[in-house]
Amino acid sequence: MNDLLTLDDIAGMWKCTRRHARDVLVKLAEFPSPAPGSTLKNPVWLRSEIRAYANRKPKAPAQIPQQGLQTA
């Protein structure tokens, strides 16, 4: 089994198009960086890092403090 994933592999994991993977998924701030030695034209990612990212627990939504109604 290959330890590197291409954009096509990532798109298959997320069941989305290659274009969506390229333009949205890999540009998320918390998405793993491309593997060392990959090129801009053909980036690859480490399978272990992508699996860890895919299986992470989502962050809890930010809690917005509730303020009571203020009298005029």
mmCIF file as Biopython writes it, N, C-alpha, C and O atoms, coordinates in Angstrom:
data_model
#
loop_
_atom_site.group_PDB
_atom_site.id
_atom_site.type_symbol
_atom_site.label_atom_id
_atom_site.label_alt_id
_atom_site.label_comp_id
_atom_site.label_asym_id
_atom_site.label_entity_id
_atom_site.label_seq_id
_atom_site.pdbx_PDB_ins_code
_atom_site.Cartn_x
_atom_site.Cartn_y
_atom_site.Cartn_z
_atom_site.occupancy
_atom_site.B_iso_or_equiv
_atom_site.auth_seq_id
_atom_site.auth_asym_id
_atom_site.pdbx_PDB_model_num
ATOM 1   N N  . MET A ? 1  ? 0.852   -1.186 0.000  1.0 0.0 1  A 1 
ATOM 2   C CA . MET A ? 1  ? 0.000   0.000  0.000  1.0 0.0 1  A 1 
ATOM 3   C C  . MET A ? 1  ? 0.889   1.237  0.000  1.0 0.0 1  A 1 
ATOM 4   O O  . MET A ? 1  ? 1.868   1.311  0.742  1.0 0.0 1  A 1 
ATOM 5   N N  . ASN A ? 2  ? 0.540   2.198  -0.832 1.0 0.0 2  A 1 
ATOM 6   C CA . ASN A ? 2  ? 1.316   3.424  -0.951 1.0 0.0 2  A 1 
ATOM 7   C C  . ASN A ? 2  ? 1.037   4.330  0.251  1.0 0.0 2  A 1 
ATOM 8   O O  . ASN A ? 2  ? -0.112  4.481  0.666  1.0 0.0 2  A 1 
ATOM 9   N N  . ASP A ? 3  ? 2.081   4.925  0.799  1.0 0.0 3  A 1 
ATOM 10  C CA . ASP A ? 3  ? 1.927   5.801  1.963  1.0 0.0 3  A 1 
ATOM 11  C C  . ASP A ? 3  ? 1.662   7.250  1.580  1.0 0.0 3  A 1 
ATOM 12  O O  . ASP A ? 3  ? 1.552   8.112  2.453  1.0 0.0 3  A 1 
ATOM 13  N N  . LEU A ? 4  ? 1.558   7.528  0.277  1.0 0.0 4  A 1 
ATOM 14  C CA . LEU A ? 4  ? 1.294   8.881  -0.188 1.0 0.0 4  A 1 
ATOM 15  C C  . LEU A ? 4  ? -0.059  8.938  -0.877 1.0 0.0 4  A 1 
ATOM 16  O O  . LEU A ? 4  ? -0.456  8.001  -1.571 1.0 0.0 4  A 1 
ATOM 17  N N  . LEU A ? 5  ? -0.764  10.050 -0.679 1.0 0.0 5  A 1 
ATOM 18  C CA . LEU A ? 5  ? -2.077  10.243 -1.285 1.0 0.0 5  A 1 
ATOM 19  C C  . LEU A ? 5  ? -2.042  11.431 -2.241 1.0 0.0 5  A 1 
ATOM 20  O O  . LEU A ? 5  ? -1.432  12.459 -1.948 1.0 0.0 5  A 1 
ATOM 21  N N  . THR A ? 6  ? -2.692  11.279 -3.367 1.0 0.0 6  A 1 
ATOM 22  C CA . THR A ? 6  ? -2.816  12.364 -4.334 1.0 0.0 6  A 1 
ATOM 23  C C  . THR A ? 6  ? -4.147  13.075 -4.107 1.0 0.0 6  A 1 
ATOM 24  O O  . THR A ? 6  ? -4.937  12.665 -3.256 1.0 0.0 6  A 1 
ATOM 25  N N  . LEU A ? 7  ? -4.392  14.134 -4.865 1.0 0.0 7  A 1 
ATOM 26  C CA . LEU A ? 7  ? -5.682  14.830 -4.787 1.0 0.0 7  A 1 
ATOM 27  C C  . LEU A ? 7  ? -6.833  13.892 -5.143 1.0 0.0 7  A 1 
ATOM 28  O O  . LEU A ? 7  ? -7.908  13.982 -4.550 1.0 0.0 7  A 1 
ATOM 29  N N  . ASP A ? 8  ? -6.620  12.999 -6.099 1.0 0.0 8  A 1 
ATOM 30  C CA . ASP A ? 8  ? -7.661  12.042 -6.468 1.0 0.0 8  A 1 
ATOM 31  C C  . ASP A ? 8  ? -7.991  11.116 -5.301 1.0 0.0 8  A 1 
ATOM 32  O O  . ASP A ? 8  ? -9.158  10.799 -5.074 1.0 0.0 8  A 1 
ATOM 33  N N  . ASP A ? 9  ? -6.969  10.680 -4.560 1.0 0.0 9  A 1 
ATOM 34  C CA . ASP A ? 9  ? -7.193  9.817  -3.395 1.0 0.0 9  A 1 
ATOM 35  C C  . ASP A ? 9  ? -7.971  10.557 -2.306 1.0 0.0 9  A 1 
ATOM 36  O O  . ASP A ? 9  ? -8.892  10.005 -1.704 1.0 0.0 9  A 1 
ATOM 37  N N  . ILE A ? 10 ? -7.595  11.800 -2.065 1.0 0.0 10 A 1 
ATOM 38  C CA . ILE A ? 10 ? -8.268  12.606 -1.036 1.0 0.0 10 A 1 
ATOM 39  C C  . ILE A ? 10 ? -9.719  12.861 -1.436 1.0 0.0 10 A 1 
ATOM 40  O O  . ILE A ? 10 ? -10.619 12.775 -0.600 1.0 0.0 10 A 1 
ATOM 41  N N  . ALA A ? 11 ? -9.946  13.171 -2.700 1.0 0.0 11 A 1 
ATOM 42  C CA . ALA A ? 11 ? -11.316 13.384 -3.182 1.0 0.0 11 A 1 
ATOM 43  C C  . ALA A ? 11 ? -12.143 12.115 -3.008 1.0 0.0 11 A 1 
ATOM 44  O O  . ALA A ? 11 ? -13.321 12.189 -2.659 1.0 0.0 11 A 1 
ATOM 45  N N  . GLY A ? 12 ? -11.546 10.965 -3.246 1.0 0.0 12 A 1 
ATOM 46  C CA . GLY A ? 12 ? -12.248 9.700  -3.052 1.0 0.0 12 A 1 
ATOM 47  C C  . GLY A ? 12 ? -12.593 9.442  -1.598 1.0 0.0 12 A 1 
ATOM 48  O O  . GLY A ? 12 ? -13.666 8.919  -1.296 1.0 0.0 12 A 1 
ATOM 49  N N  . MET A ? 13 ? -11.692 9.804  -0.692 1.0 0.0 13 A 1 
ATOM 50  C CA . MET A ? 13 ? -11.956 9.610  0.741  1.0 0.0 13 A 1 
ATOM 51  C C  . MET A ? 13 ? -13.131 10.467 1.199  1.0 0.0 13 A 1 
ATOM 52  O O  . MET A ? 13 ? -13.958 10.019 1.994  1.0 0.0 13 A 1 
ATOM 53  N N  . TRP A ? 14 ? -13.207 11.701 0.698  1.0 0.0 14 A 1 
ATOM 54  C CA . TRP A ? 14 ? -14.259 12.623 1.118  1.0 0.0 14 A 1 
ATOM 55  C C  . TRP A ? 14 ? -15.493 12.559 0.223  1.0 0.0 14 A 1 
ATOM 56  O O  . TRP A ? 14 ? -16.476 13.261 0.460  1.0 0.0 14 A 1 
ATOM 57  N N  . LYS A ? 15 ? -15.437 11.716 -0.802 1.0 0.0 15 A 1 
ATOM 58  C CA . LYS A ? 15 ? -16.553 11.575 -1.755 1.0 0.0 15 A 1 
ATOM 59  C C  . LYS A ? 15 ? -16.940 12.924 -2.352 1.0 0.0 15 A 1 
ATOM 60  O O  . LYS A ? 15 ? -18.107 13.313 -2.353 1.0 0.0 15 A 1 
ATOM 61  N N  . CYS A ? 16 ? -15.933 13.620 -2.855 1.0 0.0 16 A 1 
ATOM 62  C CA . CYS A ? 16 ? -16.160 14.909 -3.505 1.0 0.0 16 A 1 
ATOM 63  C C  . CYS A ? 16 ? -15.368 14.923 -4.810 1.0 0.0 16 A 1 
ATOM 64  O O  . CYS A ? 16 ? -14.664 13.965 -5.130 1.0 0.0 16 A 1 
ATOM 65  N N  . THR A ? 17 ? -15.488 15.992 -5.539 1.0 0.0 17 A 1 
ATOM 66  C CA . THR A ? 17 ? -14.744 16.108 -6.788 1.0 0.0 17 A 1 
ATOM 67  C C  . THR A ? 17 ? -13.288 16.470 -6.505 1.0 0.0 17 A 1 
ATOM 68  O O  . THR A ? 17 ? -12.943 16.970 -5.435 1.0 0.0 17 A 1 
ATOM 69  N N  . ARG A ? 18 ? -12.463 16.202 -7.489 1.0 0.0 18 A 1 
ATOM 70  C CA . ARG A ? 18 ? -11.047 16.560 -7.376 1.0 0.0 18 A 1 
ATOM 71  C C  . ARG A ? 18 ? -10.914 18.079 -7.243 1.0 0.0 18 A 1 
ATOM 72  O O  . ARG A ? 18 ? -10.063 18.577 -6.506 1.0 0.0 18 A 1 
ATOM 73  N N  . ARG A ? 19 ? -11.759 18.796 -7.959 1.0 0.0 19 A 1 
ATOM 74  C CA . ARG A ? 19 ? -11.732 20.256 -7.906 1.0 0.0 19 A 1 
ATOM 75  C C  . ARG A ? 19 ? -12.041 20.767 -6.504 1.0 0.0 19 A 1 
ATOM 76  O O  . ARG A ? 19 ? -11.381 21.689 -6.025 1.0 0.0 19 A 1 
ATOM 77  N N  . HIS A ? 20 ? -13.041 20.177 -5.839 1.0 0.0 20 A 1 
ATOM 78  C CA . HIS A ? 20 ? -13.389 20.598 -4.483 1.0 0.0 20 A 1 
ATOM 79  C C  . HIS A ? 20 ? -12.243 20.282 -3.524 1.0 0.0 20 A 1 
ATOM 80  O O  . HIS A ? 20 ? -11.914 21.088 -2.653 1.0 0.0 20 A 1 
ATOM 81  N N  . ALA A ? 21 ? -11.646 19.122 -3.685 1.0 0.0 21 A 1 
ATOM 82  C CA . ALA A ? 21 ? -10.511 18.757 -2.828 1.0 0.0 21 A 1 
ATOM 83  C C  . ALA A ? 21 ? -9.368  19.744 -3.014 1.0 0.0 21 A 1 
ATOM 84  O O  . ALA A ? 21 ? -8.749  20.177 -2.043 1.0 0.0 21 A 1 
ATOM 85  N N  . ARG A ? 22 ? -9.090  20.098 -4.268 1.0 0.0 22 A 1 
ATOM 86  C CA . ARG A ? 22 ? -7.988  21.019 -4.576 1.0 0.0 22 A 1 
ATOM 87  C C  . ARG A ? 22 ? -8.263  22.440 -4.108 1.0 0.0 22 A 1 
ATOM 88  O O  . ARG A ? 22 ? -7.377  23.099 -3.562 1.0 0.0 22 A 1 
ATOM 89  N N  . ASP A ? 23 ? -9.499  22.921 -4.322 1.0 0.0 23 A 1 
ATOM 90  C CA . ASP A ? 23 ? -9.800  24.323 -4.059 1.0 0.0 23 A 1 
ATOM 91  C C  . ASP A ? 23 ? -10.290 24.605 -2.645 1.0 0.0 23 A 1 
ATOM 92  O O  . ASP A ? 23 ? -10.213 25.743 -2.183 1.0 0.0 23 A 1 
ATOM 93  N N  . VAL A ? 24 ? -10.795 23.578 -1.946 1.0 0.0 24 A 1 
ATOM 94  C CA . VAL A ? 24 ? -11.372 23.821 -0.620 1.0 0.0 24 A 1 
ATOM 95  C C  . VAL A ? 24 ? -10.676 23.002 0.465  1.0 0.0 24 A 1 
ATOM 96  O O  . VAL A ? 24 ? -10.105 23.568 1.398  1.0 0.0 24 A 1 
ATOM 97  N N  . LEU A ? 25 ? -10.718 21.692 0.351  1.0 0.0 25 A 1 
ATOM 98  C CA . LEU A ? 25 ? -10.229 20.844 1.441  1.0 0.0 25 A 1 
ATOM 99  C C  . LEU A ? 25 ? -8.776  21.101 1.816  1.0 0.0 25 A 1 
ATOM 100 O O  . LEU A ? 25 ? -8.470  21.364 2.979  1.0 0.0 25 A 1 
ATOM 101 N N  . VAL A ? 26 ? -7.882  21.028 0.838  1.0 0.0 26 A 1 
ATOM 102 C CA . VAL A ? 26 ? -6.462  21.141 1.166  1.0 0.0 26 A 1 
ATOM 103 C C  . VAL A ? 26 ? -6.063  22.555 1.566  1.0 0.0 26 A 1 
ATOM 104 O O  . VAL A ? 26 ? -4.953  22.768 2.053  1.0 0.0 26 A 1 
ATOM 105 N N  . LYS A ? 27 ? -6.958  23.526 1.368  1.0 0.0 27 A 1 
ATOM 106 C CA . LYS A ? 27 ? -6.663  24.911 1.752  1.0 0.0 27 A 1 
ATOM 107 C C  . LYS A ? 27 ? -7.200  25.270 3.133  1.0 0.0 27 A 1 
ATOM 108 O O  . LYS A ? 27 ? -7.014  26.393 3.600  1.0 0.0 27 A 1 
ATOM 109 N N  . LEU A ? 28 ? -7.870  24.315 3.790  1.0 0.0 28 A 1 
ATOM 110 C CA . LEU A ? 28 ? -8.329  24.564 5.151  1.0 0.0 28 A 1 
ATOM 111 C C  . LEU A ? 28 ? -7.120  24.743 6.062  1.0 0.0 28 A 1 
ATOM 112 O O  . LEU A ? 28 ? -6.103  24.071 5.888  1.0 0.0 28 A 1 
ATOM 113 N N  . ALA A ? 29 ? -7.226  25.635 7.019  1.0 0.0 29 A 1 
ATOM 114 C CA . ALA A ? 29 ? -6.092  25.965 7.882  1.0 0.0 29 A 1 
ATOM 115 C C  . ALA A ? 29 ? -5.557  24.752 8.630  1.0 0.0 29 A 1 
ATOM 116 O O  . ALA A ? 29 ? -4.345  24.621 8.803  1.0 0.0 29 A 1 
ATOM 117 N N  . GLU A ? 30 ? -6.449  23.855 9.079  1.0 0.0 30 A 1 
ATOM 118 C CA . GLU A ? 30 ? -6.012  22.725 9.879  1.0 0.0 30 A 1 
ATOM 119 C C  . GLU A ? 30 ? -5.651  21.490 9.051  1.0 0.0 30 A 1 
ATOM 120 O O  . GLU A ? 30 ? -5.228  20.479 9.612  1.0 0.0 30 A 1 
ATOM 121 N N  . PHE A ? 31 ? -5.811  21.556 7.722  1.0 0.0 31 A 1 
ATOM 122 C CA . PHE A ? 31 ? -5.483  20.417 6.857  1.0 0.0 31 A 1 
ATOM 123 C C  . PHE A ? 31 ? -3.975  20.223 6.849  1.0 0.0 31 A 1 
ATOM 124 O O  . PHE A ? 31 ? -3.232  21.204 6.824  1.0 0.0 31 A 1 
ATOM 125 N N  . PRO A ? 32 ? -3.505  18.976 6.869  1.0 0.0 32 A 1 
ATOM 126 C CA . PRO A ? 32 ? -2.050  18.724 6.890  1.0 0.0 32 A 1 
ATOM 127 C C  . PRO A ? 32 ? -1.337  19.305 5.675  1.0 0.0 32 A 1 
ATOM 128 O O  . PRO A ? 32 ? -1.912  19.420 4.592  1.0 0.0 32 A 1 
ATOM 129 N N  . SER A ? 33 ? -0.097  19.662 5.874  1.0 0.0 33 A 1 
ATOM 130 C CA . SER A ? 33 ? 0.736   20.182 4.789  1.0 0.0 33 A 1 
ATOM 131 C C  . SER A ? 33 ? 1.128   19.041 3.848  1.0 0.0 33 A 1 
ATOM 132 O O  . SER A ? 33 ? 1.148   17.879 4.252  1.0 0.0 33 A 1 
ATOM 133 N N  . PRO A ? 34 ? 1.436   19.376 2.600  1.0 0.0 34 A 1 
ATOM 134 C CA . PRO A ? 34 ? 1.905   18.336 1.678  1.0 0.0 34 A 1 
ATOM 135 C C  . PRO A ? 34 ? 3.185   17.677 2.198  1.0 0.0 34 A 1 
ATOM 136 O O  . PRO A ? 34 ? 3.936   18.268 2.973  1.0 0.0 34 A 1 
ATOM 137 N N  . ALA A ? 35 ? 3.408   16.463 1.760  1.0 0.0 35 A 1 
ATOM 138 C CA . ALA A ? 35 ? 4.582   15.693 2.195  1.0 0.0 35 A 1 
ATOM 139 C C  . ALA A ? 35 ? 5.860   16.343 1.678  1.0 0.0 35 A 1 
ATOM 140 O O  . ALA A ? 35 ? 5.854   16.999 0.636  1.0 0.0 35 A 1 
ATOM 141 N N  . PRO A ? 36 ? 6.944   16.160 2.405  1.0 0.0 36 A 1 
ATOM 142 C CA . PRO A ? 36 ? 8.225   16.689 1.927  1.0 0.0 36 A 1 
ATOM 143 C C  . PRO A ? 36 ? 8.567   16.072 0.571  1.0 0.0 36 A 1 
ATOM 144 O O  . PRO A ? 36 ? 8.369   14.877 0.350  1.0 0.0 36 A 1 
ATOM 145 N N  . GLY A ? 37 ? 9.076   16.893 -0.317 1.0 0.0 37 A 1 
ATOM 146 C CA . GLY A ? 37 ? 9.467   16.405 -1.631 1.0 0.0 37 A 1 
ATOM 147 C C  . GLY A ? 37 ? 8.359   16.450 -2.668 1.0 0.0 37 A 1 
ATOM 148 O O  . GLY A ? 37 ? 8.607   16.160 -3.838 1.0 0.0 37 A 1 
ATOM 149 N N  . SER A ? 38 ? 7.127   16.812 -2.265 1.0 0.0 38 A 1 
ATOM 150 C CA . SER A ? 38 ? 6.064   16.909 -3.270 1.0 0.0 38 A 1 
ATOM 151 C C  . SER A ? 38 ? 6.216   18.234 -4.013 1.0 0.0 38 A 1 
ATOM 152 O O  . SER A ? 38 ? 6.829   19.176 -3.511 1.0 0.0 38 A 1 
ATOM 153 N N  . THR A ? 39 ? 5.652   18.290 -5.205 1.0 0.0 39 A 1 
ATOM 154 C CA . THR A ? 39 ? 5.794   19.481 -6.029 1.0 0.0 39 A 1 
ATOM 155 C C  . THR A ? 39 ? 4.498   20.279 -6.035 1.0 0.0 39 A 1 
ATOM 156 O O  . THR A ? 39 ? 3.444   19.765 -5.661 1.0 0.0 39 A 1 
ATOM 157 N N  . LEU A ? 40 ? 4.579   21.527 -6.457 1.0 0.0 40 A 1 
ATOM 158 C CA . LEU A ? 40 ? 3.376   22.355 -6.555 1.0 0.0 40 A 1 
ATOM 159 C C  . LEU A ? 40 ? 2.426   21.818 -7.617 1.0 0.0 40 A 1 
ATOM 160 O O  . LEU A ? 40 ? 1.207   21.892 -7.459 1.0 0.0 40 A 1 
ATOM 161 N N  . LYS A ? 41 ? 2.978   21.281 -8.689 1.0 0.0 41 A 1 
ATOM 162 C CA . LYS A ? 41 ? 2.156   20.764 -9.768 1.0 0.0 41 A 1 
ATOM 163 C C  . LYS A ? 41 ? 1.495   19.442 -9.392 1.0 0.0 41 A 1 
ATOM 164 O O  . LYS A ? 41 ? 0.373   19.173 -9.823 1.0 0.0 41 A 1 
ATOM 165 N N  . ASN A ? 42 ? 2.161   18.620 -8.604 1.0 0.0 42 A 1 
ATOM 166 C CA . ASN A ? 42 ? 1.629   17.312 -8.226 1.0 0.0 42 A 1 
ATOM 167 C C  . ASN A ? 42 ? 1.862   17.075 -6.730 1.0 0.0 42 A 1 
ATOM 168 O O  . ASN A ? 42 ? 2.729   16.282 -6.363 1.0 0.0 42 A 1 
ATOM 169 N N  . PRO A ? 43 ? 1.097   17.754 -5.862 1.0 0.0 43 A 1 
ATOM 170 C CA . PRO A ? 43 ? 1.316   17.577 -4.423 1.0 0.0 43 A 1 
ATOM 171 C C  . PRO A ? 43 ? 0.824   16.209 -3.942 1.0 0.0 43 A 1 
ATOM 172 O O  . PRO A ? 43 ? -0.125  15.648 -4.490 1.0 0.0 43 A 1 
ATOM 173 N N  . VAL A ? 44 ? 1.479   15.692 -2.921 1.0 0.0 44 A 1 
ATOM 174 C CA . VAL A ? 44 ? 1.065   14.446 -2.282 1.0 0.0 44 A 1 
ATOM 175 C C  . VAL A ? 44 ? 1.102   14.654 -0.770 1.0 0.0 44 A 1 
ATOM 176 O O  . VAL A ? 44 ? 1.842   15.499 -0.267 1.0 0.0 44 A 1 
ATOM 177 N N  . TRP A ? 45 ? 0.303   13.881 -0.061 1.0 0.0 45 A 1 
ATOM 178 C CA . TRP A ? 45 ? 0.212   13.975 1.386  1.0 0.0 45 A 1 
ATOM 179 C C  . TRP A ? 45 ? 0.465   12.614 1.989  1.0 0.0 45 A 1 
ATOM 180 O O  . TRP A ? 45 ? 0.234   11.590 1.345  1.0 0.0 45 A 1 
ATOM 181 N N  . LEU A ? 46 ? 0.944   12.595 3.232  1.0 0.0 46 A 1 
ATOM 182 C CA . LEU A ? 46 ? 1.166   11.336 3.942  1.0 0.0 46 A 1 
ATOM 183 C C  . LEU A ? 46 ? -0.169  10.746 4.358  1.0 0.0 46 A 1 
ATOM 184 O O  . LEU A ? 46 ? -1.005  11.433 4.946  1.0 0.0 46 A 1 
ATOM 185 N N  . ARG A ? 47 ? -0.365  9.477  4.053  1.0 0.0 47 A 1 
ATOM 186 C CA . ARG A ? 47 ? -1.612  8.791  4.370  1.0 0.0 47 A 1 
ATOM 187 C C  . ARG A ? 47 ? -1.920  8.865  5.869  1.0 0.0 47 A 1 
ATOM 188 O O  . ARG A ? 47 ? -3.071  9.081  6.247  1.0 0.0 47 A 1 
ATOM 189 N N  . SER A ? 48 ? -0.916  8.691  6.719  1.0 0.0 48 A 1 
ATOM 190 C CA . SER A ? 48 ? -1.145  8.692  8.166  1.0 0.0 48 A 1 
ATOM 191 C C  . SER A ? 48 ? -1.670  10.052 8.644  1.0 0.0 48 A 1 
ATOM 192 O O  . SER A ? 48 ? -2.538  10.108 9.514  1.0 0.0 48 A 1 
ATOM 193 N N  . GLU A ? 49 ? -1.148  11.142 8.081  1.0 0.0 49 A 1 
ATOM 194 C CA . GLU A ? 49 ? -1.598  12.474 8.480  1.0 0.0 49 A 1 
ATOM 195 C C  . GLU A ? 49 ? -3.025  12.744 8.006  1.0 0.0 49 A 1 
ATOM 196 O O  . GLU A ? 49 ? -3.815  13.354 8.726  1.0 0.0 49 A 1 
ATOM 197 N N  . ILE A ? 50 ? -3.352  12.294 6.803  1.0 0.0 50 A 1 
ATOM 198 C CA . ILE A ? 50 ? -4.701  12.506 6.276  1.0 0.0 50 A 1 
ATOM 199 C C  . ILE A ? 50 ? -5.705  11.674 7.060  1.0 0.0 50 A 1 
ATOM 200 O O  . ILE A ? 50 ? -6.798  12.153 7.363  1.0 0.0 50 A 1 
ATOM 201 N N  . ARG A ? 51 ? -5.351  10.434 7.394  1.0 0.0 51 A 1 
ATOM 202 C CA . ARG A ? 51 ? -6.258  9.598  8.196  1.0 0.0 51 A 1 
ATOM 203 C C  . ARG A ? 51 ? -6.475  10.201 9.581  1.0 0.0 51 A 1 
ATOM 204 O O  . ARG A ? 51 ? -7.597  10.201 10.086 1.0 0.0 51 A 1 
ATOM 205 N N  . ALA A ? 52 ? -5.412  10.713 10.199 1.0 0.0 52 A 1 
ATOM 206 C CA . ALA A ? 52 ? -5.545  11.348 11.508 1.0 0.0 52 A 1 
ATOM 207 C C  . ALA A ? 52 ? -6.450  12.579 11.411 1.0 0.0 52 A 1 
ATOM 208 O O  . ALA A ? 52 ? -7.263  12.826 12.301 1.0 0.0 52 A 1 
ATOM 209 N N  . TYR A ? 53 ? -6.309  13.343 10.341 1.0 0.0 53 A 1 
ATOM 210 C CA . TYR A ? 53 ? -7.158  14.518 10.142 1.0 0.0 53 A 1 
ATOM 211 C C  . TYR A ? 53 ? -8.609  14.098 9.924  1.0 0.0 53 A 1 
ATOM 212 O O  . TYR A ? 53 ? -9.520  14.708 10.483 1.0 0.0 53 A 1 
ATOM 213 N N  . ALA A ? 54 ? -8.826  13.079 9.128  1.0 0.0 54 A 1 
ATOM 214 C CA . ALA A ? 54 ? -10.186 12.623 8.832  1.0 0.0 54 A 1 
ATOM 215 C C  . ALA A ? 54 ? -10.883 12.061 10.064 1.0 0.0 54 A 1 
ATOM 216 O O  . ALA A ? 54 ? -12.102 12.178 10.191 1.0 0.0 54 A 1 
ATOM 217 N N  . ASN A ? 55 ? -10.124 11.451 10.971 1.0 0.0 55 A 1 
ATOM 218 C CA . ASN A ? 55 ? -10.702 10.811 12.149 1.0 0.0 55 A 1 
ATOM 219 C C  . ASN A ? 55 ? -10.661 11.678 13.399 1.0 0.0 55 A 1 
ATOM 220 O O  . ASN A ? 55 ? -10.982 11.207 14.490 1.0 0.0 55 A 1 
ATOM 221 N N  . ARG A ? 56 ? -10.270 12.939 13.250 1.0 0.0 56 A 1 
ATOM 222 C CA . ARG A ? 56 ? -10.183 13.820 14.422 1.0 0.0 56 A 1 
ATOM 223 C C  . ARG A ? 56 ? -11.578 14.104 14.967 1.0 0.0 56 A 1 
ATOM 224 O O  . ARG A ? 56 ? -12.581 13.966 14.267 1.0 0.0 56 A 1 
ATOM 225 N N  . LYS A ? 57 ? -11.609 14.494 16.205 1.0 0.0 57 A 1 
ATOM 226 C CA . LYS A ? 57 ? -12.883 14.896 16.801 1.0 0.0 57 A 1 
ATOM 227 C C  . LYS A ? 57 ? -13.110 16.358 16.465 1.0 0.0 57 A 1 
ATOM 228 O O  . LYS A ? 57 ? -12.203 17.177 16.614 1.0 0.0 57 A 1 
ATOM 229 N N  . PRO A ? 58 ? -14.300 16.691 16.016 1.0 0.0 58 A 1 
ATOM 230 C CA . PRO A ? 58 ? -14.549 18.103 15.678 1.0 0.0 58 A 1 
ATOM 231 C C  . PRO A ? 58 ? -14.494 18.971 16.923 1.0 0.0 58 A 1 
ATOM 232 O O  . PRO A ? 58 ? -14.826 18.538 18.027 1.0 0.0 58 A 1 
ATOM 233 N N  . LYS A ? 59 ? -14.073 20.187 16.717 1.0 0.0 59 A 1 
ATOM 234 C CA . LYS A ? 59 ? -14.015 21.136 17.826 1.0 0.0 59 A 1 
ATOM 235 C C  . LYS A ? 59 ? -15.432 21.474 18.267 1.0 0.0 59 A 1 
ATOM 236 O O  . LYS A ? 59 ? -16.366 21.487 17.465 1.0 0.0 59 A 1 
ATOM 237 N N  . ALA A ? 60 ? -15.567 21.745 19.546 1.0 0.0 60 A 1 
ATOM 238 C CA . ALA A ? 60 ? -16.872 22.170 20.056 1.0 0.0 60 A 1 
ATOM 239 C C  . ALA A ? 60 ? -17.169 23.554 19.503 1.0 0.0 60 A 1 
ATOM 240 O O  . ALA A ? 60 ? -16.264 24.382 19.396 1.0 0.0 60 A 1 
ATOM 241 N N  . PRO A ? 61 ? -18.404 23.815 19.157 1.0 0.0 61 A 1 
ATOM 242 C CA . PRO A ? 61 ? -18.722 25.151 18.637 1.0 0.0 61 A 1 
ATOM 243 C C  . PRO A ? 61 ? -18.464 26.221 19.690 1.0 0.0 61 A 1 
ATOM 244 O O  . PRO A ? 61 ? -18.590 25.972 20.890 1.0 0.0 61 A 1 
ATOM 245 N N  . ALA A ? 62 ? -18.111 27.389 19.237 1.0 0.0 62 A 1 
ATOM 246 C CA . ALA A ? 62 ? -17.825 28.494 20.151 1.0 0.0 62 A 1 
ATOM 247 C C  . ALA A ? 62 ? -19.092 28.856 20.921 1.0 0.0 62 A 1 
ATOM 248 O O  . ALA A ? 62 ? -20.183 28.945 20.356 1.0 0.0 62 A 1 
ATOM 249 N N  . GLN A ? 63 ? -18.922 29.055 22.182 1.0 0.0 63 A 1 
ATOM 250 C CA . GLN A ? 63 ? -20.051 29.437 23.026 1.0 0.0 63 A 1 
ATOM 251 C C  . GLN A ? 63 ? -20.178 30.955 23.038 1.0 0.0 63 A 1 
ATOM 252 O O  . GLN A ? 63 ? -19.238 31.668 23.391 1.0 0.0 63 A 1 
ATOM 253 N N  . ILE A ? 64 ? -21.323 31.426 22.657 1.0 0.0 64 A 1 
ATOM 254 C CA . ILE A ? 64 ? -21.592 32.860 22.664 1.0 0.0 64 A 1 
ATOM 255 C C  . ILE A ? 64 ? -22.305 33.181 23.966 1.0 0.0 64 A 1 
ATOM 256 O O  . ILE A ? 64 ? -23.374 32.637 24.240 1.0 0.0 64 A 1 
ATOM 257 N N  . PRO A ? 65 ? -21.721 34.060 24.771 1.0 0.0 65 A 1 
ATOM 258 C CA . PRO A ? 65 ? -22.366 34.367 26.048 1.0 0.0 65 A 1 
ATOM 259 C C  . PRO A ? 65 ? -23.744 34.982 25.823 1.0 0.0 65 A 1 
ATOM 260 O O  . PRO A ? 65 ? -23.925 35.861 24.980 1.0 0.0 65 A 1 
ATOM 261 N N  . GLN A ? 66 ? -24.678 34.511 26.575 1.0 0.0 66 A 1 
ATOM 262 C CA . GLN A ? 66 ? -26.048 35.025 26.477 1.0 0.0 66 A 1 
ATOM 263 C C  . GLN A ? 66 ? -26.180 36.237 27.399 1.0 0.0 66 A 1 
ATOM 264 O O  . GLN A ? 66 ? -25.895 36.164 28.594 1.0 0.0 66 A 1 
ATOM 265 N N  . GLN A ? 67 ? -26.610 37.329 26.826 1.0 0.0 67 A 1 
ATOM 266 C CA . GLN A ? 67 ? -26.822 38.528 27.631 1.0 0.0 67 A 1 
ATOM 267 C C  . GLN A ? 67 ? -28.310 38.754 27.750 1.0 0.0 67 A 1 
ATOM 268 O O  . GLN A ? 67 ? -29.054 38.672 26.773 1.0 0.0 67 A 1 
ATOM 269 N N  . GLY A ? 68 ? -28.723 39.038 28.953 1.0 0.0 68 A 1 
ATOM 270 C CA . GLY A ? 68 ? -30.137 39.299 29.192 1.0 0.0 68 A 1 
ATOM 271 C C  . GLY A ? 68 ? -30.585 40.606 28.550 1.0 0.0 68 A 1 
ATOM 272 O O  . GLY A ? 68 ? -29.759 41.421 28.141 1.0 0.0 68 A 1 
ATOM 273 N N  . LEU A ? 69 ? -31.851 40.790 28.467 1.0 0.0 69 A 1 
ATOM 274 C CA . LEU A ? 69 ? -32.379 42.027 27.917 1.0 0.0 69 A 1 
ATOM 275 C C  . LEU A ? 69 ? -32.031 43.186 28.849 1.0 0.0 69 A 1 
ATOM 276 O O  . LEU A ? 69 ? -32.149 43.071 30.069 1.0 0.0 69 A 1 
ATOM 277 N N  . GLN A ? 70 ? -31.614 44.266 28.279 1.0 0.0 70 A 1 
ATOM 278 C CA . GLN A ? 70 ? -31.280 45.433 29.089 1.0 0.0 70 A 1 
ATOM 279 C C  . GLN A ? 70 ? -32.438 46.430 29.016 1.0 0.0 70 A 1 
ATOM 280 O O  . GLN A ? 70 ? -33.055 46.628 27.969 1.0 0.0 70 A 1 
ATOM 281 N N  . THR A ? 71 ? -32.698 47.029 30.130 1.0 0.0 71 A 1 
ATOM 282 C CA . THR A ? 71 ? -33.783 48.025 30.163 1.0 0.0 71 A 1 
ATOM 283 C C  . THR A ? 71 ? -33.265 49.347 29.608 1.0 0.0 71 A 1 
ATOM 284 O O  . THR A ? 71 ? -32.082 49.668 29.721 1.0 0.0 71 A 1 
ATOM 285 N N  . ALA A ? 72 ? -34.154 50.085 29.021 1.0 0.0 72 A 1 
ATOM 286 C CA . ALA A ? 72 ? -33.767 51.368 28.413 1.0 0.0 72 A 1 
ATOM 287 C C  . ALA A ? 72 ? -33.622 52.462 29.412 1.0 0.0 72 A 1 
ATOM 288 O O  . ALA A ? 72 ? -33.301 53.593 29.046 1.0 0.0 72 A 1 
#
